[in-house]
Amino acid sequence: MKRLLCTACIIILLCGCAHYPDNPKLNEYNKTKGYRFDNLSAPADADRLFIILTFSGGGTRAAALSYGVLETLQDTRFVWQGTERSLLDEVDVISSVSGGSFTAAYYALFREDIFKSFEKRFLYRNIQGELTGLVMMPTSWFKLVSPDYSRIDLAADFYHREIFEKKRFDDLIQRNQRPMVIINATDMTIGTPFTFTQAQFDPICSDLLGVTVSRAVAASSCFPVAFAPMTLNNYAGTCQYREPDWVEIAIEDLQLNPPRYARARALQSYNDASSRPYLHLLDGGVADNIGLRGPLASIRSNDPDLSVLRRINDGAIDHLVVIIVDAKTKQVTKIDKSSSPPGLKTVLTKIATMPLDNYSFDTVQALRDEFKSLEADSRNFEDCKDTLKSACPNAKMPFDPPREVKLYPIYVGFDQIADAKERRYFQTMDTSFYLPDQQVTDLRKIARTLLEKSDEFHKLKTELKAKVQTSQ
């Protein structure tokens, strides 16, 4: 008995020293190395058809809806530069949040093999139940005693073993293929998106290549209250990091360009490791539940490491496609039928979900407005040219016309379902990491239906002379 007690005490003490995996230090800053878009190879003229996907949060519901979109893109075939390809082959960037990050990361790692293994490994699996069972195991209790190891670290370890085959971001660079997956979490302190890209890790002097993909996905799906925030070490000041030139200019742009000013301030907040030696990350949906803010900034500005606008201005892009996959729900509530105030759980859930749902609508509209602005630039140039020609036939415009790009903003969301009963069926599905098999199958099917019914998607297929080839 004494030996057993002694052994148990030793196990408890050792497990009580459990610690989250430290993100590795960056030996020396180099703005051309690491997990960056420009470091992923692509065929010549690959930017001509530039496709961005954004996958929202929403647990298995979001993962299944985004998976259905991938299936549809895979089945949509067309001839491009003399070779038959699928639209999925042409995807350049996937920006993802929470549940959508499982699908995005899995595809980036395993490409077309996703259609062979993802359904069994994640979609049709009771991940929620397995995580709960893991927490109930005595060995997990001992680990969770440690102040430096929490349920989110336990979940990340599970995803590492069971879903992502122990892959790191180094494996994504070695695969050396687009799309680049941008996994979004939220910086808890400043409330802004925190992306698992080397450009985001540069200021904290950390090497993303040594970070496991599972930790990025776990951080992205770290829903408040259910999980403790994920911790990263901040090594700022140890790698000779130099902030991009635009940051200093942006700091003076508060009145002229507030969003740019805010991005610069957020980047600078990481520079002082003495005041922020650790970063705490929450679910990406807290800052942006559809993963669109980053792509939108890249379309509006030359500042980001990945700037779509720069590629447009360089004449590299002919078609710009943005497909937003939004698994937003609309839960039925009875709180207004009672005079008693809602309970703490209900209040916390509403606080965590209402602002991001409302903000998502505004972000989608901002993308549409930006596309309208780009289209208006071309029309305005032609109008000015005609006016000048009328006034002075021999005069020439003092500058070149803006690059003319065909734009396709495509939205896939439950609000587009016409039948009220069917719409309510999808909008009231649970946000968890388990759904009944039939619901998963229905989500895959509705993704295909909504995408194919989109006017913008139809316009894209017509332009490319594409056809859907599927037995479904």
C-alpha positions as CSV (number, residue, x, y, z in Angstrom):
1,M,0.0,0.0,0.0
2,K,2.9,2.4,0.8
3,R,4.4,1.7,-2.6
4,L,1.1,2.4,-4.3
5,L,0.6,5.6,-2.4
6,C,4.2,6.7,-3.1
7,T,3.8,5.9,-6.8
8,A,0.6,7.8,-7.0
9,C,2.2,10.8,-5.3
10,I,5.1,10.8,-7.8
11,I,2.7,10.6,-10.7
12,I,0.6,13.5,-9.4
13,L,3.8,15.6,-8.8
14,L,5.1,14.8,-12.3
15,C,1.8,15.4,-14.0
16,G,1.4,18.6,-11.9
17,C,4.4,19.9,-13.8
18,A,2.7,19.4,-17.1
19,H,3.3,22.4,-19.4
20,Y,1.9,23.5,-22.7
21,P,4.4,23.1,-25.6
22,D,6.5,26.2,-25.9
23,N,6.4,27.8,-29.4
24,P,10.0,27.8,-30.6
25,K,12.1,30.9,-30.8
26,L,13.1,32.5,-34.1
27,N,16.9,32.6,-34.4
28,E,17.0,35.5,-36.8
29,Y,14.2,37.5,-38.5
30,N,14.1,37.1,-42.3
31,K,11.0,38.5,-44.0
32,T,11.5,36.1,-46.9
33,K,11.5,32.9,-45.0
34,G,8.8,30.8,-43.2
35,Y,5.2,30.1,-43.8
36,R,4.3,32.9,-46.2
37,F,2.2,33.0,-49.3
38,D,5.1,33.8,-51.6
39,N,7.0,30.7,-50.3
40,L,4.4,28.3,-51.7
41,S,5.0,27.3,-55.3
42,A,2.4,27.7,-58.0
43,P,2.3,27.2,-61.8
44,A,3.1,30.2,-64.1
45,D,0.2,32.6,-64.3
46,A,-1.5,30.9,-61.4
47,D,-2.8,34.3,-60.1
48,R,-4.9,34.9,-63.2
49,L,-7.7,33.0,-61.5
50,F,-7.3,33.9,-57.9
51,I,-9.7,32.2,-55.5
52,I,-10.0,32.9,-51.8
53,L,-12.2,30.8,-49.5
54,T,-13.3,31.8,-46.0
55,F,-14.7,29.2,-43.6
56,S,-16.7,30.4,-40.5
57,G,-16.8,29.0,-37.0
58,G,-19.6,26.7,-35.8
59,G,-18.1,23.4,-34.7
60,T,-18.9,20.3,-36.8
61,R,-21.7,22.2,-38.5
62,A,-19.1,24.7,-40.0
63,A,-16.7,21.9,-40.8
64,A,-19.3,19.9,-42.7
65,L,-20.6,23.0,-44.6
66,S,-17.2,24.0,-45.7
67,Y,-16.4,20.4,-46.7
68,G,-19.4,20.4,-48.9
69,V,-18.1,23.5,-50.7
70,L,-14.8,21.8,-51.2
71,E,-16.6,18.8,-52.7
72,T,-18.5,21.0,-55.1
73,L,-15.4,22.9,-56.2
74,Q,-13.6,19.6,-56.8
75,D,-16.5,18.4,-59.0
76,T,-16.6,21.7,-61.0
77,R,-14.3,21.1,-64.0
78,F,-13.1,23.4,-66.7
79,V,-10.2,23.8,-69.2
80,W,-7.6,26.3,-68.0
81,Q,-4.6,27.1,-70.2
82,G,-5.1,23.9,-72.2
83,T,-5.5,21.6,-69.2
84,E,-8.7,20.3,-67.5
85,R,-8.7,21.3,-63.9
86,S,-11.1,21.7,-61.0
87,L,-12.0,24.9,-59.3
88,L,-10.5,23.4,-56.1
89,D,-7.1,23.2,-57.9
90,E,-7.2,26.9,-58.3
91,V,-7.8,27.9,-54.7
92,D,-5.0,30.1,-53.5
93,V,-6.0,31.0,-49.9
94,I,-8.3,29.6,-47.2
95,S,-8.9,31.9,-44.2
96,S,-10.6,29.9,-41.5
97,V,-12.1,30.2,-38.0
98,S,-12.9,27.6,-35.3
99,G,-14.8,24.6,-36.8
100,G,-14.0,25.7,-40.3
101,S,-10.3,25.5,-39.4
102,F,-10.4,21.7,-39.1
103,T,-11.5,21.4,-42.8
104,A,-9.1,24.1,-44.0
105,A,-6.0,22.7,-42.2
106,Y,-6.8,19.1,-43.2
107,Y,-7.1,20.1,-46.9
108,A,-3.9,22.1,-46.8
109,L,-2.0,19.1,-45.3
110,F,-3.5,16.2,-47.2
111,R,-5.1,17.8,-50.4
112,E,-7.4,15.4,-52.3
113,D,-6.9,12.8,-49.6
114,I,-9.4,14.8,-47.6
115,F,-12.1,13.1,-49.6
116,K,-10.9,9.7,-48.5
117,S,-10.3,10.2,-44.8
118,F,-11.7,13.4,-43.3
119,E,-15.3,12.0,-43.0
120,K,-14.2,9.1,-40.8
121,R,-11.5,11.0,-39.0
122,F,-13.6,14.0,-38.0
123,L,-17.0,14.7,-39.6
124,Y,-18.8,11.5,-38.7
125,R,-17.1,11.1,-35.4
126,N,-18.1,12.1,-31.9
127,I,-15.2,14.3,-31.2
128,Q,-17.1,16.0,-28.4
129,G,-17.7,12.7,-26.6
130,E,-14.1,11.7,-27.0
131,L,-12.8,15.0,-25.6
132,T,-15.2,14.6,-22.6
133,G,-14.0,11.1,-22.0
134,L,-10.4,12.3,-22.2
135,V,-11.1,14.9,-19.5
136,M,-12.6,12.3,-17.3
137,M,-9.5,10.1,-17.4
138,P,-7.4,10.1,-14.2
139,T,-4.2,10.7,-16.1
140,S,-5.8,13.9,-17.5
141,W,-6.8,15.1,-14.1
142,F,-3.2,14.9,-13.0
143,K,-2.1,17.0,-15.9
144,L,-4.9,19.5,-15.5
145,V,-3.7,20.2,-11.9
146,S,-0.8,22.1,-13.5
147,P,-1.4,25.9,-13.9
148,D,0.5,25.7,-17.2
149,Y,-1.7,23.0,-18.8
150,S,-5.4,23.3,-19.5
151,R,-8.3,21.7,-21.4
152,I,-7.3,23.5,-24.6
153,D,-3.8,21.9,-24.4
154,L,-5.4,18.5,-23.8
155,A,-7.6,19.1,-26.9
156,A,-4.7,20.1,-29.0
157,D,-2.8,17.0,-28.1
158,F,-5.8,14.9,-29.0
159,Y,-6.2,16.7,-32.4
160,H,-2.4,16.2,-32.9
161,R,-2.6,12.4,-32.5
162,E,-6.1,11.6,-33.9
163,I,-6.7,14.1,-36.7
164,F,-3.6,15.8,-38.1
165,E,-1.1,13.0,-38.0
166,K,1.3,15.0,-35.8
167,K,2.0,17.5,-38.6
168,R,3.6,20.9,-38.1
169,F,3.7,24.0,-40.2
170,D,7.0,22.8,-41.4
171,D,5.1,20.1,-43.2
172,L,3.0,22.7,-45.0
173,I,6.2,24.4,-46.3
174,Q,7.6,21.1,-47.4
175,R,4.4,20.2,-49.3
176,N,5.1,23.6,-51.0
177,Q,1.7,24.0,-52.6
178,R,-1.1,26.4,-52.5
179,P,-3.6,27.1,-50.9
180,M,-2.1,28.9,-48.0
181,V,-4.3,28.3,-45.0
182,I,-4.6,31.2,-42.6
183,I,-5.9,29.9,-39.3
184,N,-7.4,32.7,-37.2
185,A,-7.6,33.0,-33.4
186,T,-8.2,36.1,-31.3
187,D,-5.7,37.9,-29.2
188,M,-7.6,38.1,-25.9
189,T,-5.9,41.3,-24.7
190,I,-6.5,43.5,-27.7
191,G,-9.4,41.7,-29.2
192,T,-8.0,41.5,-32.8
193,P,-7.4,38.5,-35.0
194,F,-4.2,36.6,-34.4
195,T,-3.2,34.5,-37.5
196,F,-1.0,31.5,-37.6
197,T,1.3,32.9,-40.3
198,Q,5.0,33.8,-40.0
199,A,4.2,37.5,-40.6
200,Q,2.2,37.4,-37.3
201,F,4.9,35.4,-35.5
202,D,7.7,37.7,-36.6
203,P,7.1,40.4,-34.0
204,I,7.1,37.9,-31.2
205,C,10.4,36.4,-32.6
206,S,8.9,32.9,-32.8
207,D,9.3,30.3,-35.6
208,L,5.9,29.1,-36.8
209,L,7.4,26.2,-38.6
210,G,8.0,24.4,-35.3
211,V,4.4,24.8,-34.2
212,T,2.0,21.9,-34.6
213,V,-1.0,22.5,-36.9
214,S,-3.2,21.0,-34.1
215,R,-2.3,23.9,-31.7
216,A,-3.3,26.5,-34.4
217,V,-6.7,24.7,-34.9
218,A,-7.2,24.4,-31.2
219,A,-6.5,28.1,-30.6
220,S,-8.9,28.9,-33.5
221,S,-11.7,26.8,-31.9
222,C,-11.0,27.8,-28.3
223,F,-14.5,28.8,-27.4
224,P,-14.7,31.1,-24.2
225,V,-15.7,29.4,-21.0
226,A,-15.7,25.9,-22.6
227,F,-11.9,26.1,-22.9
228,A,-9.2,28.2,-21.2
229,P,-7.3,30.5,-23.6
230,M,-4.2,29.1,-25.3
231,T,-0.9,30.5,-24.3
232,L,2.1,31.5,-26.5
233,N,5.4,32.8,-25.4
234,N,6.5,36.3,-26.6
235,Y,10.2,36.5,-27.3
236,A,10.1,40.0,-28.8
237,G,13.5,41.7,-29.1
238,T,15.6,38.6,-29.5
239,C,15.7,38.1,-33.3
240,Q,16.5,41.6,-34.8
241,Y,12.9,42.0,-36.0
242,R,12.2,45.1,-38.0
243,E,8.6,46.2,-38.4
244,P,7.4,46.8,-42.0
245,D,7.8,50.4,-43.3
246,W,4.0,51.0,-43.6
247,V,3.6,50.7,-39.8
248,E,5.4,54.0,-39.0
249,I,3.3,55.8,-41.7
250,A,0.1,54.2,-40.5
251,I,0.6,55.5,-36.9
252,E,0.1,59.0,-38.3
253,D,-3.0,57.9,-40.2
254,L,-5.6,57.8,-37.3
255,Q,-7.9,60.4,-38.9
256,L,-7.1,59.6,-42.5
257,N,-7.2,55.8,-42.3
258,P,-8.4,54.4,-38.9
259,P,-8.4,50.7,-39.9
260,R,-4.8,51.0,-41.0
261,Y,-3.9,52.8,-37.8
262,A,-5.6,50.0,-35.7
263,R,-3.6,47.3,-37.6
264,A,-0.4,49.1,-36.9
265,R,-1.1,49.6,-33.2
266,A,-2.0,45.9,-32.9
267,L,1.3,44.9,-34.5
268,Q,3.3,47.2,-32.3
269,S,1.6,45.8,-29.2
270,Y,3.8,42.7,-29.4
271,N,7.1,44.6,-29.5
272,D,7.6,44.8,-25.7
273,A,8.0,41.3,-24.2
274,S,8.5,42.8,-20.8
275,S,4.9,44.1,-20.7
276,R,3.5,41.1,-22.7
277,P,5.7,38.1,-22.1
278,Y,2.8,35.8,-22.8
279,L,-0.1,36.0,-25.3
280,H,-3.5,34.4,-24.6
281,L,-5.6,33.3,-27.6
282,L,-9.3,32.7,-27.8
283,D,-11.6,31.3,-30.5
284,G,-11.1,33.2,-33.8
285,G,-14.8,33.9,-34.0
286,V,-14.6,36.4,-31.1
287,A,-12.9,38.8,-33.5
288,D,-14.2,37.6,-36.9
289,N,-16.5,34.6,-37.2
290,I,-16.2,34.3,-41.0
291,G,-12.4,34.8,-41.4
292,L,-13.0,37.6,-43.9
293,R,-11.2,40.5,-42.2
294,G,-7.8,39.5,-43.3
295,P,-8.7,38.8,-46.9
296,L,-10.6,42.1,-47.0
297,A,-7.6,44.0,-45.8
298,S,-5.4,42.3,-48.5
299,I,-7.9,43.4,-51.2
300,R,-8.0,47.0,-49.9
301,S,-4.3,47.5,-49.1
302,N,-0.7,47.0,-50.2
303,D,0.4,46.7,-46.6
304,P,-0.2,43.0,-45.7
305,D,2.4,40.4,-46.3
306,L,-0.1,38.8,-48.7
307,S,-1.6,41.8,-50.7
308,V,-4.2,40.9,-53.3
309,L,-4.4,44.6,-54.3
310,R,-0.7,44.6,-55.1
311,R,-1.2,41.6,-57.4
312,I,-4.2,43.4,-59.1
313,N,-2.1,46.5,-59.6
314,D,0.7,44.4,-61.1
315,G,-1.7,43.0,-63.6
316,A,-1.4,39.5,-62.3
317,I,-5.1,38.8,-61.6
318,D,-7.9,38.6,-64.2
319,H,-10.6,36.9,-62.1
320,L,-10.9,37.4,-58.3
321,V,-13.2,35.0,-56.5
322,V,-14.1,35.2,-52.8
323,I,-16.3,32.4,-51.5
324,I,-17.6,33.0,-48.0
325,V,-18.9,29.9,-46.2
326,D,-21.0,31.0,-43.2
327,A,-22.5,28.4,-40.9
328,K,-24.1,31.0,-38.7
329,T,-27.1,29.8,-36.7
330,K,-30.2,31.5,-35.4
331,Q,-31.2,29.6,-32.3
332,V,-34.8,29.7,-31.0
333,T,-34.9,31.4,-27.6
334,K,-37.6,31.7,-24.9
335,I,-35.9,34.2,-22.7
336,D,-38.3,37.0,-23.7
337,K,-41.3,34.9,-22.5
338,S,-40.3,35.1,-18.9
339,S,-39.9,38.1,-16.5
340,S,-37.0,36.4,-14.8
341,P,-33.5,37.4,-16.1
342,P,-31.7,34.7,-18.1
343,G,-29.1,32.6,-16.3
344,L,-25.4,33.1,-16.4
345,K,-24.8,30.4,-19.1
346,T,-27.4,32.0,-21.4
347,V,-25.9,35.5,-20.9
348,L,-22.4,34.4,-21.5
349,T,-23.4,32.5,-24.7
350,K,-25.2,35.6,-26.0
351,I,-22.3,37.9,-25.2
352,A,-20.0,35.5,-27.0
353,T,-22.1,35.1,-30.2
354,M,-24.4,38.1,-30.8
355,P,-21.7,40.7,-31.6
356,L,-19.8,38.4,-34.0
357,D,-22.9,37.4,-35.8
358,N,-23.9,41.0,-36.4
359,Y,-20.3,42.0,-37.3
360,S,-20.1,39.1,-39.9
361,F,-23.0,40.7,-41.8
362,D,-21.2,44.0,-41.9
363,T,-18.0,42.4,-43.1
364,V,-19.7,40.6,-46.0
365,Q,-21.3,43.9,-47.0
366,A,-17.9,45.6,-46.8
367,L,-16.5,43.1,-49.3
368,R,-19.4,43.7,-51.7
369,D,-18.9,47.5,-51.4
370,E,-15.1,47.1,-52.0
371,F,-15.8,45.1,-55.2
372,K,-18.3,47.8,-56.3
373,S,-15.7,50.4,-55.7
374,L,-13.1,48.6,-57.8
375,E,-15.6,48.2,-60.6
376,A,-16.5,51.9,-60.3
377,D,-12.9,52.9,-60.7
378,S,-12.8,51.5,-64.2
379,R,-16.1,53.2,-65.2
380,N,-14.9,56.5,-63.8
381,F,-11.7,56.4,-65.8
382,E,-13.6,55.8,-69.0
383,D,-16.0,58.7,-68.1
384,C,-13.1,61.0,-67.5
385,K,-11.5,59.9,-70.7
386,D,-14.7,60.6,-72.7
387,T,-15.0,64.0,-71.1
388,L,-11.4,64.9,-71.8
389,K,-11.7,63.8,-75.4
390,S,-14.8,65.9,-75.9
391,A,-13.1,69.0,-74.5
392,C,-9.7,68.4,-76.1
393,P,-9.6,65.7,-78.8
394,N,-5.8,65.4,-78.9
395,A,-5.3,65.2,-75.2
396,K,-4.4,62.0,-73.4
397,M,-5.2,60.9,-69.9
398,P,-2.3,61.7,-67.5
399,F,-2.3,58.2,-66.0
400,D,-3.0,54.6,-67.0
401,P,-6.4,53.0,-66.5
402,P,-7.0,50.9,-63.4
403,R,-6.5,47.2,-63.8
404,E,-9.8,45.7,-64.9
405,V,-10.6,42.6,-62.9
406,K,-13.7,40.4,-63.0
407,L,-15.0,40.1,-59.5
408,Y,-17.1,37.3,-57.9
409,P,-18.3,37.8,-54.3
410,I,-20.0,34.5,-53.5
411,Y,-21.8,33.9,-50.2
412,V,-22.9,30.5,-48.9
413,G,-25.1,30.7,-45.8
414,F,-28.3,29.4,-44.4
415,D,-30.2,32.7,-44.8
416,Q,-30.3,31.9,-48.5
417,I,-32.5,28.9,-48.0
418,A,-36.0,29.8,-49.4
419,D,-38.1,27.3,-47.5
420,A,-38.7,28.5,-43.9
421,K,-38.9,25.0,-42.4
422,E,-35.7,23.9,-44.1
423,R,-33.9,27.1,-43.2
424,R,-34.9,26.7,-39.5
425,Y,-33.6,23.0,-39.6
426,F,-30.1,24.2,-40.5
427,Q,-30.1,27.3,-38.4
428,T,-31.0,25.5,-35.2
429,M,-28.3,22.8,-35.4
430,D,-26.0,22.6,-32.4
431,T,-22.6,24.2,-32.2
432,S,-20.5,21.3,-31.0
433,F,-18.0,18.8,-32.2
434,Y,-20.6,16.2,-32.7
435,L,-23.7,16.1,-35.0
436,P,-25.8,13.1,-36.0
437,D,-24.7,11.5,-39.2
438,Q,-27.8,12.6,-41.1
439,Q,-27.2,16.2,-40.2
440,V,-23.6,16.1,-41.4
441,T,-24.8,14.6,-44.7
442,D,-27.5,17.2,-45.1
443,L,-25.0,20.0,-44.5
444,R,-22.7,18.7,-47.2
445,K,-25.7,18.6,-49.6
446,I,-27.0,22.1,-48.8
447,A,-23.5,23.5,-49.3
448,R,-23.6,22.1,-52.8
449,T,-27.1,23.4,-53.4
450,L,-26.4,26.9,-52.1
451,L,-23.2,27.3,-54.0
452,E,-24.7,26.1,-57.3
453,K,-27.7,28.4,-56.9
454,S,-25.5,31.5,-56.4
455,D,-25.8,33.9,-59.3
456,E,-22.1,34.9,-58.9
457,F,-21.0,31.2,-59.0
458,H,-23.1,30.7,-62.1
459,K,-21.5,33.7,-63.7
460,L,-18.0,32.3,-62.9
461,K,-18.9,28.9,-64.3
462,T,-20.2,30.6,-67.5
463,E,-17.1,32.7,-67.9
464,L,-14.9,29.6,-67.4
465,K,-17.2,27.3,-69.4
466,A,-17.1,25.1,-66.4
467,K,-19.4,22.1,-65.7
468,V,-20.2,20.2,-62.5
469,Q,-19.3,16.5,-62.9
470,T,-20.7,14.5,-60.0
471,S,-22.8,11.4,-59.4
472,Q,-24.4,13.0,-56.4
